[in-house]
Amino acid sequence: MEKIKQAVSRSIAAKQAMLADEGLLQTLEAVTEACVDTFRRGGKVLFCGNGGSAADAQHLAAELSGRFYFDRPPLFAEALHVNTSFLTAVANDYGYEHAFARLVGAMGRKGDLLVALSTSGNSPNVINAAEAARELGMAVAAMTGARGGKLANCCDFLINVPSNDTARIQECHILAGHIICELVEQRLFGAR
């Protein structure tokens, strides 16, 4: 029982650190506005990540393309790993580090937004996707841990959760993503 309480306490502490970080909260607001602007211009929001971050990327894309709190028109949001035939073919033919960048090149357009999730900020395939997105004129929002890693140098918006614990970082990423999805939905379609 004590281990469970400790885990919950560590999760709460990470979220309290987010709440106390005014710069991070301002970045969440800026990413929300970037999403709203992208969708208003008819653009799309693409997501990428590995492992648990891939699950978070897919989850958040679904919240935007499906619905979050209320029924409304769908928004063009997609996670770059969901086409397993593409992902495995590109990983085999070009190397896994190029898989997301190839899809950014295929799907991304100037004015779109890439949300790149990496707890360390050092995943080569995520960094390559961010660099490909910027070359196309896309904005890049990165979700990382406290250090930001190499991804911090190739993004327009850095949501660097104030933690170095992978599980706590991922929990905070989904919180940050849910906040963005909620606000995007409200601003585009009215408050619930």
N, C-alpha and C positions, 0 to 999 in steps of 0.2 A: 504493500500500500504506500509506503514512503517513497519508493521510486516513482510511482505514478504521480504523487503530489509534487515531487521535484520536477518531473517533466512538464507538468502543467504550469508550475511556477516559472520555469525557464521560458516557456512559450509566452506567458504573460509579460515577463521582463523584457523579452525582445520586442513585443508590441508596445510596451510602455516606452522603450527607447525610441521606437518609431514616432510615437506621439509627441515626444519631447524634442524631436529633431525638426525644427522649423524649416530648414532648407529642404529636407526630404518631403515634407508636406507640400511645400511650394512646387517641388518637382512633380509630385502626384497631380497637382492642379494643372501644371503645364502640360503633362502628358495627356490628361483629360481633354484639354483644349486642343491639343494636336490631333487627337482622335476625332473630336467633333468636327474640326476644320476639314480633316481628311474625308470623312463621310459626307459632309455637306458639299464638297467638291466632286463627289462621285467616286472617290478613291477607295482603297482597301487597306485593311490592317492585317499584316502577316505576322505570325508568331513562330519562333523556333526555340528549341531547347533539347537537352539530352536527358534520358532517364526520367526522374521525377519532374524535372523541368519540362520535358516533352509532354508529360501528362498535364502539367499546369498550363502549358501553351495550348494544348488541345481543349482543355476545360474552358479557358478564357475566350478562345475563338468561338466556342459553342455558345457561350453566354451572349456574345455580340451577334452572332449569325442566327441564333435561335430566339431566345428571349432571356431576360433576367428577372425583373419583377412583374412585368405586365406584357400582354399581347401588343405587338406593334410590328411594323414591317421589318424584315430581316436586314442585317447589315453585312457587307462583304468582309468577312474575317475568316482566316484559315490558318491552320497550323501546318508548317511545311513538311512534317514527317508523315502525314497520314496516308500518302500514296506509297505503300510498301514496295510495289513493283519498281517505281521510279527510284526510291531511296536505295534499294538493294542493287539495282542496275548501276546507278551512278557511283555508289560506294565500291562496287566491283571494278568498274571501268576507269574511274578517275581517282578514287580514294574517298573515304568517308569525310575527310576534312573539306571536301568540295560539294557535298550533297546539298546543303542548304543554299549555298551561293548559286548553284545551278538553278534551283527553283526560284530564287530571288530574281535571277536573270530572265527566267521564263514568265513569271507572274507579276513582278514588280514594275511599277511605272513611276516616273517623276511625280512627286506629290503624295505618293503612298507612304505608309508608316510601317516599319518593322519593329516588333517588340522581341528583343533577344534576351532569353533567360539563361543564366549560367551562375550557379552559386559561387564558383571560384572566379568567374570572369575570364577564365583562361581556356575555354573550350575552343580548339582551333576551328571546328566547323561553324560555330556560332560567330566567332570573330570574322571569319571569311564571309559569312552572310552579311554581317554588319558593314564590312568594307564594300561588298558588292552593292548593297543598298545605297550607300552614300555615293558611290560612283554613278548610280542611276538618278540621283537627285531625290532619293527618299530620305525621310527623317528616320532616325534610329533611337528608340528608347531601350535602354539596357536595365535589366533587373539582375542584381548581383548581391554578394555579401558585402561586408564592410569595406574590404580592400578594393573592390571594383575590378581588380586584375587588368589584363590587357584590353578588355572590352571597354574600360573607362575612357580609353584614348580614341575610340572609334564610334562614339555615340553622341547624340545631341542632348539626350536626357539620361541622367544616371540615377536610378533608384537603387542605391546601395544600402541595403538593410543593415542596421548597426549590430551585426552578429557575425561570428566566424563558425557557428555550428550549422552544418548543412541542413539538418531537420528544421531548426528554428528559422533559417533563411527561407526555406521553401514554404513554411507556414506563413511567414510574413509576405512572401511573393503572392500567395493566393489572396491574402487580405488586401494587399495593394491592388491586385488585379480586380477583385470584386468591387472595391471602391471606385476604380476607374469605370468599370462596366455600369455600375449603378448611376454614376454621374453622367456618363455619356448618354445612357438611355433617357434620363430625366431631361437633359438639355436638348436632345434631338426630338423627343416625342412628348414632353410635358411631364410634370411631377405625377407620381402615382397617388 
